[in-house]
Amino acid sequence: MARTRASEQTRVRVERLVTELFAGFPEPDETVAGLAARAGLQHETVRVLHNGTTARSGPGFLVVADIAHARGISLDQLAARIRDSNGDT
């Protein structure tokens, strides 16, 4: 069964999530390869997300959690940043 295309609202939310996940990246001496290694993910997975290209409706929860952890961002902080950038309370 084919997946249904993400709604515009979902696409915008995923875009905001990825933007916040990579905010301030890279810092000096930081690379996609290094981040991927710290997160325990494939280089290509992190590179594609960092470049803003996603073939599906967005990254899986565990991918987001692994990258956030590797960057020192809690999921609570990430969620708050996303809400704040949308003006949500």
Secondary structure, DSSP 8 states (H G I E B T S, - for coil): -------HHHHHHHHHHHHHHTTT-S-TT--HHHHHHHHT--HHHHHHHHTT--SSS---HHHHHHHHHHHT--HHHHHHHHHHHHT--
